[in-house]
Amino acid sequence: MSKKQKGETLNSLNKGFKVPDTYVIIFFVVCLAALMTYLIPQGMYQVEDITYVVDGAESTRTVIKDNSFQYALDDNGQPLKQGIKLFEAGGGVGLMNYLFEGMVSGDKWGSAIGVMAIILVCGGAFGIMMRTGAIETGIMAMIRKANGKERLMIPVLFIFFSAGGAIWGMGEESIPFAMILVPMVVAMGYDGVTGVLITYVATQIGFATSWMNPFSVVIAQGVAGVPVMSGSTFRIVLWVVFTGVGLAMTMIHAERVRKTPTLSISYETDAYFRDDMNKAEGNAEGQKLQLGHILVLLTLAATIVWVIWGVLTSGYYIPEISTQFFIMGVVAGIIGVVFKLNDMKLNDIATAFKQGAADLVGAALIVGMAMGIMLVLGGSDPSSPTVLNTILHGVSEAFSSLSGTLAAVLMYIFQSVFNFFVVSGSGQAALTMPIMAPLADLLDVTRQTAVLAFQLGDGLTNLIVPTSGCLMGALAVARIDWSQWIKFMWKFLGVLMLMSIATMIIASVMGF
């Protein structure tokens, strides 16, 4: 059987088995979380503020007090099991409140509101840019001039985004870049999966193996009482190895799809980008870069430089980055109208913005739904009675009878699973490290190794958990459904997880 026939057979099998929609999957997870509130009593911790030093500056973090767990008690003095209601009035959280409450939770600096906002704003901005036709025209011109060497872009971009994840915790920032690069790699003969791999996936590999990420390793080390940015040599080696393996798997997938496009899990959805590229290629006028196209592309390049500069020098995050790309969209629209690119008129700027945002509404809703899961469990506040706190305490108690290498491996597995509920790296560090650090002392595991378990567990499962707004945003940009993504990613992540387990064993044995 030829590769083409295998691809067609695989597609026919996929059509015979219909995986539930992501919305359906999340709803069932919410129902499971609701059931847990009837079976598991609520618990809480006492908290305290600790300080640690980063680059000579003092930072403060609210963390759990050691050995401070206690159950919430009912009127009879028994651990309280307060099952969630089907509906809660007055702005409370009931089972069916999960969507609205999830969507309005958080603030502009993170999930859910902030992540939803950057997805919609950037979607609208790139809708305007795509309306000018400059992106498609520029891509086709680049491919013609590259003359077969365009495949060298994949390793360069993968390493760049992995370094971004390692150095400044790049995550949400990869979504706007995916809007540019997904159509580009599809035009080069690859698929949308490749576009997500070289952007979002690369950032999370860097995030998980970072030696200086201010949003994960720095906070975790500060909370655990480990010198901030210590162990950098080991982690840099780790970053090189994991990035190398991730890049190798990406290149293997990319070349496999380039030879047999129908093998891709996103072959059908990539038709959206292929059609756009075919129109650009078939348009005689579009084959030649005009001055207007060049100005739009220069606006895009200037915005990328501005974003990188802002993140590195001024700590720009979701609010600033959203505005930067909105400005880019407005400027690109004005250029499109002035130079009449694709016969653009003033109202077309508004129409394109609305269409671009509309294309990503589904992803924004998923961010809110995912946050609803944690709210149904009571939220992530350690000082409030929640089911999540009781689960965290139960796991720490179970670990107390273990020792050595097995404990280190199980710490990593626990952090990986816990990341489903608390996707935020800094949030997970504040919740788990005050418990795992002293527990490590009792289990003959160094605190540095406990931090490493947190890092790897927190970062790598971001590649699959539907509660990650960044992942769902990146998939929405590439028009890949989460259920389809899992079909591809489980093997990719499986390799990285086996490497992580080996890393934990090595770290434990060498006393890292």
N, C-alpha and C positions, 0 to 999 in steps of 0.2 A: 504493500500500500504506500502510495506517495505521500509526501508531507502535506500536499494540498488536500488529498483525500482524507487524511487524518484530521486536518483542520475542519473539513466539512462534516465529518462524522462527529467530532467533538461538538460542533455547533448544533447538530441535530439532537444530540443527547441533552445539551443544555436547554433546548426548547422543550424537551419532554419533562424536565424537572424545573418547576417554577419556585425559586427561592422567594420567601416573603419579602415584601417591600421593607425598607429600612424603618419607616414609620411604624409598621406592624411589629417589627422586632423590638423596637424601643418600647412600644406600648406593653408588650408582654413582659419586658424587663421591669417596667414600672409596676405592673400587677404583682410580679414576684417580690419586688421591694415592699409593696403594701402588705403582702402576706407575711413577710418577715417581721413587720411591726406587731403582728398578733402573736408571733412565736418567740421573739427575742425581747427580753426586758430592756428598758432604757438605762443608760449609765452616763456618768459625767466625770470630768476631771477638774481639779483646781489648776489654775494657770498662774504664770509669773512672767515678768519681763526679764530677758537676759540681753546682755550687750556683747558685741564682738567687733573686732577691728578689721576693716577692709581697706587696703591702700592708705593706711594712716588715718582713716575716718571711722568714727564709731557708729555702729548700726545697732538698732534695738529690735527685738523680736519677741512676741508673746508666744510662750510655749507651755506645754503640759508640765506640771510638777510631778516629780518621780513619786511613785507609790501613793498617788492621790485619788485613784479611781474609787468611785462609790456608785451604787445603784440608786436610781430614783425609787422611792418607796410609795406604795399605795396606803390607803387608810388603815390597813391591817399590818403595816410594817413589812410587807413582802415586796420583792422587786416588781416594779411597775411595768406591765405589758399594756401599753395604750395603743391599740390598733387604730390605724388611720381611718377616718370617715370617708364615705364615698364622695361627699361634697362638704366643703367648709366655707361658711360665710364670714364676712368681716375681714377679708384679705388673708385668711388662713390657708393652710395647705391640706386639701383632701385629695383623694385618688384622682378625681377628675379635674382638680385644679392644677395638675402638674404642668400643663402646657403654658397657661398664662403666667403662673407664678415663676416657672422656669425662665420664661422670656424676659420678665421684668426684674430678675435677680441680678445681683452684682452691681457694677458701675461701669463707667466709660473706660476704665483701665483694664477690664478683663471680662470674663464670661459672666453672664450671658450677653448683657447689653452691649458691651464694648466690642466683642467678637462679631455679634450680629451686625453692628453698625459698620465695622470695617468691611465686612463681606458685601453689604449692600452699596456702600459709598464707592468702593473700588469697582464693584460690578458695573455701576452706572458710569463711572469715569472711563472704564475700558470699553463700555458700550459706545461712548462718543468716539473714542479713538478708533475702534473697529469700523465705525460708520464712515470715517474719512477714507478707508481703504489703504492707508499708509502701511499698516502692519503687514497685510497680505502682500502688497507690492514689494515692500522691503524684504520680506522673507524669500519671495521668488527670485529677486535680484541677487540676494546673498547666496542662494543655492546654486544659481547659474555660475556665479563667480567662484564659488568654493571648488567646483569641479571635482566632486567626490571626496574632498577633505573635510566636509562638514561633520563627519562622525567624530572628529577630534574635539568637537565642542562638548560632547557628553562627559568625558573625564574632567575637562576643565571646569565645567559648571558643577558637576557633582562635588568635586573637591572644594570649590568656592562656597557652596551652600553648607557643606559639612563643617567647614571652618567657621562659617557664620553661626551655626548652631553651637559650636564649641566655645567661641570667643565671646559672643554677646547674647547667646540664648535665642537665636533666631527661630521663629516658629510662625506666628501670625503673619510676619513680614513676607513669608514665602508665597502667600496666596496671590498677591498682585503679580509677583514674578511668574507664577504658574499660568496666569492669564496670558502672558506674553509667550512663554516657552512651550506650552502644550500645543498650540497651533503650529509652532515652528517645527517641533520634532515630528508631528504628524505629516507636515509637508515634506520633511526629509525622508519619509518612508517608514518611520517608527510608529508608535501608538501613544495614546493618552497616558497609559500606564508609565511609559518611559518618562513622560513629562513630569508626572507626580514623583517618580523615583529620584530624578535629578534635582528636584526642588524640595518638597516637603520631607520626603523620606531621608534625603541626605542631611537636612537640618536636624532631624531627630537622632540620627546616628551620631552626629557631632555633639548634640545636646547630652546624649547618654554617656559619652566618653570624654566629656570636657574636663580640662584641668583648671578652668577659670570662669565658668559660666556664673554670672552674678545671680541668676534666678534659681539655681539648683545647688551645685556643688559648694558655692561660697556660703549660702544660707545653711545648708546641711552641716558643713564643717563648723560654722559658727555656733549652731544649736548644739552640736555634739561635743563641743569643747575641744575640737581638733584645730591646730593652727591653720588659719585660712590660706588656701592655695598650697598647702603642703601635699606631698605625694605627687607633684606635677610630672616628674620624669616618668613614673609608671603610667600615669594617665595619658601622657603624650604618646607613648608607645602604643597604648591601648587605642587611642584615636587613629593612629596610622594604620594599625592592623584592621580595626573594624571598618574604617573608611575604605581601605583597600579591598576587603572582602565584599563590602556593599557595592562598590564600583564594579568589581568583577562580575557579580551577579547581575547588575544592571546592564553591563555590556553584553553579557551572554543573552539576556532576554531581548535586548534591543536588536541584536543581529539576527536572532531567531525570528523575530517578528518581521524584520526587514525582508528576510528571505521568503517567509510564508505569512503574510499579513492576517490570514483567517485564523491563525492560532491564537491571536490576541483575544483576551476576554473583553476588550473594548472595541473590537473591530466594527461592530454595528454602530455604536455611539460615536466613533471617530468619523463616521460619514459626515457629521455636521461640519467638522473642520476640513475634511477632504473636499466637500462641496464648495466651501468658501475659497479654498486654494485653487480649485479647478476653474472657478469663475474668474479669479484674478489672473490665472495663467492664460485663460482663453480670451481675456479682454486685451485687445492689442494696445489700447491706451494704458492699461494697468501694468503692462510688462515693462514700461519705461518709467523710471523714477522722475517725477516732476519736482519742481522747487517746493511746492506745498507739501508733498510727501516727505521730502528731506527735512523740512522744518518741523513736521509732526514727529518724525523719528528723533530729531535732535531734542525736542521737548521731552520725549520719553527718556532718552539717555540722560538729560540734565536732571530729570526727576529721580532717576535711579541713583545718581551720584549724590543728589541732595538728601535722599533717604538714608543712604549709607553714612554720609557725613553726620547727619542728625543723630542717628542711632549711636555712632561711635563717640562723638564729641559732646553731645548735649543730652543723651539719654532719651531721645524721641521714642515714643511708643504708640499705642493704638490711636489716641486722639490726633497726634501730630501727623502720623503716617497717613491716616485717612484724609486729612486736609491736604497734605502734599499731593496725593493722587487725585483728589477732587480738583485742585488747581490745574494739574496736568490735563485733566479732561476738559476743563473750560478753555484753556489755551489751545488745545488741539481742535476743539470745536470752532473757535474763532478763526483759526488758520484754515480749517476746512471750508468755512463759509466764504472767507475772503478770496481763497484760491479756487472756490467752487469744486472741491474734490468730491467726486461721486454726485455732482449736482446738489451739494448740501446747501440748505437754506437755514435761516436762524432757528425756526421751529424744529428743525431736524436735530438740533443739539438736545433739546428737551426730550424729544421722542426717543432718541438713541439712549439717553441716560435712563429713562424709564424702562426701556427694553432690557438694557444691561443689568439693571437692578432686579427686574422681574425674573431674569434667568437664574438668579441666585437666591430668590426668596425661599425656595425649598431647603437649601443648605442652612439659611439663617434660622428657619423654623426648627431644624434638627438640633441646632445649638441650644435653643430654649428647651426642647424636649429632653435632651440629655441632662441638662442642669436639673430638670424636674425629678429625675431619678434620685439624686442626692437629697433634694428637698423632701421627698416622700419618706426617706430614711431618717429625716430629722435635721438634715443639714450637716455642715462640717465644723460647727462651733464646739470645741472640746469642753467648754464649761456649761453647755446646755444638755439636758437629758436627751440622748439620741440612741438609736439602734446602732449606728455606725461606731460610736464610742465603745459600746459593749463588744462589738465584733473585734475592734482593735485590742481591747483588753484581753479578750478570750484567746486571741492568737499569741499575745505576749506571754500569757500563762502557759500555753501549750509548749512554747519554746523553752521554758525554764528548765525542763528536764533534759534538754539536749546539750551537746557540747561540740566544740571544734568545727571541723569542716562541714559536717552535716548542717549545723546551725547556720553557717554562713550561706550555704546554698538555699536553705529554706527561707532565710531573710530575703534573699533576692526574689524567690518565687512569691513570697507574701507581698513585697513591694510591687511586683508586677500585677498581681490581682487587685491590690488596693488602688492602683492607678485607675482602674475602671470607675471607681466612685469619686476619687479626688484627682482630677487630671492636672490641676495646677501644681507645678514643681515646687514652688515656694510654700504653697498650702500643705502639700503632702509632707514636706520636710518639717514644718512646724508641728504637724500632727504625729508623725511617726518617729522622728529622730529622738525626741525626749524620752521615748520608751525604748527604742532599739539601742541607743547608745549605752545606757547603764546595763541593759540586758546583755549586751555584748561583753561587758566586763565580767559578768557571771558565767558566760559560756565559753570563755577562752578564745574570744574573737576580738581583734582590735577594733577600736572605734573607727579607724580609718577604713577598715574593711566593711564595717556597717554602713558607712557613708557610701562606699562603692556599691553595695547592694541596693541602696536607695537610688543612686544615679542610674544604674543599668535598668532597674525595675521601672523607674519613673519614665525614662526616656523611650525605651524600645517598644513597650506596649502601646505607646501613642500611635504606632503604625497601624493598629487595628481597632482600638476601642471606639465605638460609635459615640461615646460621651465626649470625645475630643472635637471641639469646635473647629480647630485648625485642620484636622484631617478631613472632616466633613466638608469644610470650605474648599480645600484643595481638590477633593473628589468632585465636588459640584462644578468647579471650574473646568475640570476635564470631562464632565458629563458621565462620570462612572458611578454606578450605584454601589453602595457599601457592600451589599450581598455579593455582587460580582467581584469587588475588590478582594474580599476574603478568599475567594477561589484562587487568586494569584498569590496573595501575600502570606498565606499560612506557611508555605515552604520557605519563602524568603526570611520571614521572621523566625521560623524554626531553626534555621542555620545560626542566626544571630543569638538566639536564646541558648543554644548548645554552646556557643562560644562564650556566652556570659557565665554559664554554669562552670565551664572550664576555668574562666577568669577568677571566679569566686574560690574555686578549689586552690588555684595557684596562689591567690592573695592570702588565703588562710594558712596554707602550708609555709609560705615565706614570712608570715607575720607582718604583712603590709599594714 
